[in-house]
């Protein structure tokens, strides 16, 4: 009987285990190892507890961040052929899509998806060992040897196939710590530098950010390299005492990868994206004629504190009735291009996923490490981070499913 060890019981690990057991049937023995007291801990927190598990545009390589776009396209095609959504349906999961193409369990409960997967783990006879910390991976004869710490004691487990689904460094509160990419590196795989991805961004000038902390506004955020636009996102912008947040900001964080990001990063906010600057300046001037009181000018447009900050950055006089035409032009320019210099990534605890990891050039289309037959790396361990909206779970479930099926099918040598 073929022995398959799955290291990690998150989304990719659970998919790998179920896929392997379904494919191999009675010819395989599948064991899940996880250091958390219960499997699927991080999965329970996704989508604010609703579990945004996929996206209708999940096959688009442009929605992912990686140093190897060519290899990514090939791997995504393989995941597409695996038909993750069809697999979910076979398991009994019913999904629903929102207006932006994000897919959720029909119940909108992450616990329901986790519970369903664990029922299949039990039904398929998959052994699940929790509280089991992975220490090292090596070889013992023609098999793989995994050293673990379990119940305060060290043990050596052996298997014909090993699938590493240990995740990255994002969300250490869920039991992750970057061991997956480190293990891949020790196995000889080249790795891209790790960085927090899908995270808020810190901005300079703490005094400025403290005044804006707690405010929200809708608009367009553009990431610049100096004056050159690189990417833009639209949505709700959240101001914090350390910098900027909101999905539109977090999406841009993936472009700040070490060695690949802009040399002079700048965030530019357009708080009136539906209007051109000249039209906006004229509209401000007409509004001031009817509402000359400073307290009334911003009423109904945005929070007074936000308006006052824009007013100050435009260098305007204290009262709207004293602003010349050139002043309205200056205010319009600030409102259309409010700059926040040198944004930097927040830490791992605030990151939704890990950027960087084992290079996609190091794995075969079935996620097997090149040159190491029977050893697979999947999910967040790899240099692939998806955009917000279900792309990361599509990658996690899909890569795990492909690897699990391959491990069960491939011949033991």
ChimeraX attribute file (.defattr): number of C-alpha atoms within 10 A of each C-alpha:
attribute: neighborCount
match mode: 1-to-1
recipient: residues
	/A:1	10
	/A:2	18
	/A:3	19
	/A:4	27
	/A:5	27
	/A:6	28
	/A:7	28
	/A:8	31
	/A:9	29
	/A:10	27
	/A:11	31
	/A:12	34
	/A:13	33
	/A:14	29
	/A:15	29
	/A:16	37
	/A:17	36
	/A:18	26
	/A:19	23
	/A:20	28
	/A:21	26
	/A:22	16
	/A:23	17
	/A:24	21
	/A:25	14
	/A:26	12
	/A:27	13
	/A:28	20
	/A:29	21
	/A:30	28
	/A:31	21
	/A:32	23
	/A:33	24
	/A:34	25
	/A:35	21
	/A:36	20
	/A:37	12
	/A:38	13
	/A:39	26
	/A:40	25
	/A:41	18
	/A:42	18
	/A:43	22
	/A:44	22
	/A:45	16
	/A:46	17
	/A:47	17
	/A:48	11
	/A:49	14
	/A:50	21
	/A:51	26
	/A:52	28
	/A:53	26
	/A:54	26
	/A:55	22
	/A:56	17
	/A:57	15
	/A:58	24
	/A:59	19
	/A:60	13
	/A:61	19
	/A:62	14
	/A:63	16
	/A:64	22
	/A:65	22
	/A:66	25
	/A:67	19
	/A:68	14
	/A:69	16
	/A:70	12
	/A:71	18
	/A:72	23
	/A:73	16
	/A:74	15
	/A:75	24
	/A:76	20
	/A:77	14
	/A:78	18
	/A:79	25
	/A:80	16
	/A:81	11
	/A:82	16
	/A:83	13
	/A:84	20
	/A:85	21
	/A:86	11
	/A:87	15
	/A:88	18
	/A:89	11
	/A:90	10
	/A:91	14
	/A:92	12
	/A:93	18
	/A:94	15
	/A:95	18
	/A:96	13
	/A:97	15
	/A:98	10
	/A:99	6
	/A:100	10
	/A:101	15
	/A:102	21
	/A:103	24
	/A:104	24
	/A:105	21
	/A:106	14
	/A:107	15
	/A:108	18
	/A:109	19
	/A:110	22
	/A:111	19
	/A:112	17
	/A:113	25
	/A:114	19
	/A:115	14
	/A:116	14
	/A:117	23
	/A:118	18
	/A:119	13
	/A:120	17
	/A:121	21
	/A:122	12
	/A:123	10
	/A:124	18
	/A:125	16
	/A:126	19
	/A:127	15
	/A:128	21
	/A:129	19
	/A:130	18
	/A:131	17
	/A:132	24
	/A:133	20
	/A:134	22
	/A:135	14
	/A:136	14
	/A:137	20
	/A:138	13
	/A:139	12
	/A:140	12
	/A:141	8
	/A:142	11
	/A:143	17
	/A:144	21
	/A:145	20
	/A:146	20
	/A:147	18
	/A:148	21
	/A:149	16
	/A:150	16
	/A:151	11
	/A:152	10
	/A:153	8
	/A:154	14
	/A:155	14
	/A:156	12
	/A:157	13
	/A:158	20
	/A:159	21
	/A:160	22
	/A:161	25
	/A:162	28
	/A:163	27
	/A:164	28
	/A:165	31
	/A:166	30
	/A:167	31
	/A:168	28
	/A:169	29
	/A:170	27
	/A:171	20
	/A:172	15
	/A:173	12
	/A:174	17
	/A:175	17
	/A:176	19
	/A:177	17
	/A:178	19
	/A:179	18
	/A:180	27
	/A:181	31
	/A:182	16
	/A:183	20
	/A:184	24
	/A:185	16
	/A:186	13
	/A:187	14
	/A:188	14
	/A:189	21
	/A:190	16
	/A:191	20
	/A:192	22
	/A:193	15
	/A:194	20
	/A:195	25
	/A:196	27
	/A:197	31
	/A:198	30
	/A:199	29
	/A:200	30
	/A:201	24
	/A:202	22
	/A:203	22
	/A:204	14
	/A:205	13
	/A:206	14
	/A:207	10
	/A:208	14
	/A:209	19
	/A:210	14
	/A:211	15
	/A:212	21
	/A:213	17
	/A:214	11
	/A:215	15
	/A:216	18
	/A:217	16
	/A:218	18
	/A:219	20
	/A:220	22
	/A:221	25
	/A:222	23
	/A:223	27
	/A:224	21
	/A:225	17
	/A:226	15
	/A:227	11
	/A:228	13
	/A:229	14
	/A:230	15
	/A:231	13
	/A:232	17
	/A:233	17
	/A:234	19
	/A:235	14
	/A:236	17
	/A:237	22
	/A:238	20
	/A:239	21
	/A:240	21
	/A:241	17
	/A:242	20
	/A:243	24
	/A:244	24
	/A:245	22
	/A:246	20
	/A:247	20
	/A:248	24
	/A:249	26
	/A:250	23
	/A:251	23
	/A:252	23
	/A:253	28
	/A:254	25
	/A:255	20
	/A:256	22
	/A:257	21
	/A:258	13
	/A:259	10
	/A:260	10
	/A:261	14
	/A:262	18
	/A:263	12
	/A:264	14
	/A:265	22
	/A:266	23
	/A:267	25
	/A:268	22
	/A:269	24
	/A:270	22
	/A:271	21
	/A:272	16
	/A:273	17
	/A:274	11
	/A:275	14
	/A:276	12
	/A:277	21
	/A:278	13
	/A:279	11
	/A:280	21
	/A:281	22
	/A:282	15
	/A:283	14
	/A:284	20
	/A:285	20
	/A:286	12
	/A:287	15
	/A:288	21
	/A:289	12
	/A:290	12
	/A:291	17
	/A:292	17
	/A:293	14
	/A:294	16
	/A:295	13
	/A:296	15
	/A:297	20
	/A:298	18
	/A:299	12
	/A:300	8
	/A:301	11
	/A:302	16
	/A:303	14
	/A:304	17
	/A:305	14
	/A:306	19
	/A:307	18
	/A:308	16
	/A:309	14
	/A:310	19
	/A:311	21
	/A:312	14
	/A:313	15
	/A:314	19
	/A:315	12
	/A:316	18
	/A:317	13
	/A:318	13
	/A:319	13
	/A:320	24
	/A:321	15
	/A:322	12
	/A:323	15
	/A:324	12
	/A:325	12
	/A:326	11
	/A:327	20
	/A:328	24
	/A:329	20
	/A:330	19
	/A:331	23
	/A:332	28
	/A:333	19
	/A:334	21
	/A:335	25
	/A:336	22
	/A:337	20
	/A:338	20
	/A:339	18
	/A:340	19
	/A:341	17
	/A:342	18
	/A:343	20
	/A:344	17
	/A:345	22
	/A:346	21
	/A:347	17
	/A:348	21
	/A:349	15
	/A:350	18
	/A:351	22
	/A:352	22
	/A:353	26
	/A:354	29
	/A:355	33
	/A:356	28
	/A:357	30
	/A:358	28
	/A:359	24
	/A:360	28
	/A:361	19
	/A:362	20
	/A:363	22
	/A:364	16
	/A:365	21
	/A:366	21
	/A:367	26
	/A:368	22
	/A:369	24
	/A:370	16
	/A:371	12
	/A:372	11
	/A:373	16
	/A:374	25
	/A:375	23
	/A:376	26
	/A:377	31
	/A:378	33
	/A:379	29
	/A:380	31
	/A:381	31
	/A:382	30
	/A:383	27
	/A:384	26
	/A:385	28
	/A:386	28
	/A:387	22
	/A:388	21
	/A:389	24
	/A:390	24
	/A:391	24
	/A:392	27
	/A:393	25
	/A:394	27
	/A:395	29
	/A:396	31
	/A:397	26
	/A:398	30
	/A:399	32
	/A:400	34
	/A:401	29
	/A:402	28
	/A:403	31
	/A:404	34
	/A:405	22
	/A:406	22
	/A:407	34
	/A:408	27
	/A:409	15
	/A:410	13
	/A:411	11
	/A:412	15
	/A:413	8
